[in-house]
Amino acid sequence: MKLTRRKFMAGASCASVSLAASITGAAEPPAKAALPKAFIDGTGEGWRAMVEADFEKVNCEDGTFTWKEGVIYCTGKPVGVVKSKKPYKNLELVVEWRHMKSAGNSGVFIWATPASLDNLKKGKGRLPKGIECQILDHGYAENFKKRHKKDPDWFTSNGDVFPCGVKMKPFPPVAPNGSRSFPSKNLSRGVKEWNHYYIRCINGEVRLWVNGEEVSGGTACDPSEGFLCLESEGSPVEFKNLRIRELP
C-alpha cells in the first residue's frame, strides 16, 4: 500500500500521543468511535444550511412540510413535493432522515425539470421528473414479500438511485429492468432511526453515500441541471441537517 503524506502524518500523530501518554504515565482518554470512511457532515468552506426560505410548495398542502427547530416534518399527505426556489447544477448535499412508520416512502429529487414541476402545480401528476435518491423503509419490502410470497426484485430499501422520466445510466448492481442503481451494501436503519445521505452531483453524475459509505448512483444524466425536491409519499418522515455546497 502506498504511504501518502496524509496517512504518514496521521500515523505520526497517533504515535506521538501514545509516546506522550507513556512518558507522563497518564491514562489515554477513551477513543471516540471512528467515523466511516468518506463521511461528509456538510460543514466546512462553502457549505450552508438549506432552510424553509430556500423552498416553496409545489403540489402539497400548507401543512404537509413544516420546519421547526431544525427539523423538517412531513406528514406524507398528500403525495407531492416541495422544491428549491433556485435550480442547481453541480452540488453536494447532505441530509439526515428517518421514517416514523413502517413501510414509509419518500425521497430526494435531484435536477427536477421545470416543465414537470409546472405541470404538478397545474394538478397534472404527483411527482416530478428528475433523478430520485429513494428513502424507503424496510417495512415496504417486508410487506411486498408478504403480499407476493417472494422477495422484491425491482427495488430495495437501502438507497436506490433511479431516473423518473429522464435519462440516467445506473451504476451496478442494476435492477433486472435496467433502470435502477441498487445499493452495493445494505446500510439503511429502521423506523425512527436517523439515517445519513451524502449526495454528490457533478457534470451529469450522481453518487449516493448511505450512512458514510458510497452505495449507488448513475452517470450520463440528462438533464443535469434542475431543482431539488423533498418528497411526500403517504407516510410521515422527518429530515434534519439539510446542507448544500454548490460546486463549479
C-alpha positions, 0 to 999 in steps of 0.5 A: 500500500502506498504511504501518502503524506496524509496517512504518514502524518496521521500515523505520526500523530497517533504515535506521538500521543501514545509516546506522550501518554507513556512518558507522563504515565497518564491514562489515554482518554477513551477513543471516540468511535471512528467515523466511516470512511468518506463521511461528509457532515456538510460543514466546512468552506462553502457549505450552508444550511438549506432552510424553509426560505430556500423552498416553496410548495409545489403540489402539497398542502400548507401543512404537509412540510413544516420546519421547526427547530431544525427539523423538517416534518412531513406528514406524507399527505398528500403525495407531492413535493416541495422544491428549491426556489433556485435550480442547481447544477453541480452540488453536494448535499447532505441530509439526515432522515428517518421514517416514523412508520413502517413501510414509509416512502419518500425521497430526494429529487435531484435536477427536477425539470421545470416543465414537470414541476409546472405541470404538478402545480397545474394538478397534472401528476404527483411527482416530478421528473428528475433523478430520485435518491429513494428513502424507503423503509424496510417495512415496504419490502417486508410487506411486498414479500408478504403480499407476493410470497417472494422477495422484491426484485425491482427495488430495495430499501437501502438507497436506490438511485433511479431516473423518473422520466429522464435519462440516467445510466445506473451504476451496478448492481442494476435492477433486472429492468435496467433502470435502477442503481441498487445499493452495493451494501445494505446500510439503511436503519429502521423506523425512527432511526436517523439515517445519513445521505451524502449526495454528490452531483457533478457534470451529469453524475450522481453518487449516493453515500448511505450512512458514510459509505458510497452505495449507488448512483448513475452517470450520463444524466440528462438533464443535469441541471434542475431543482431539488425536491423533498418528497411526500409519499403517504407516510410521515418522515422527518429530515434534519441537517439539510446542507448544500455546497454548490460546486463549479 
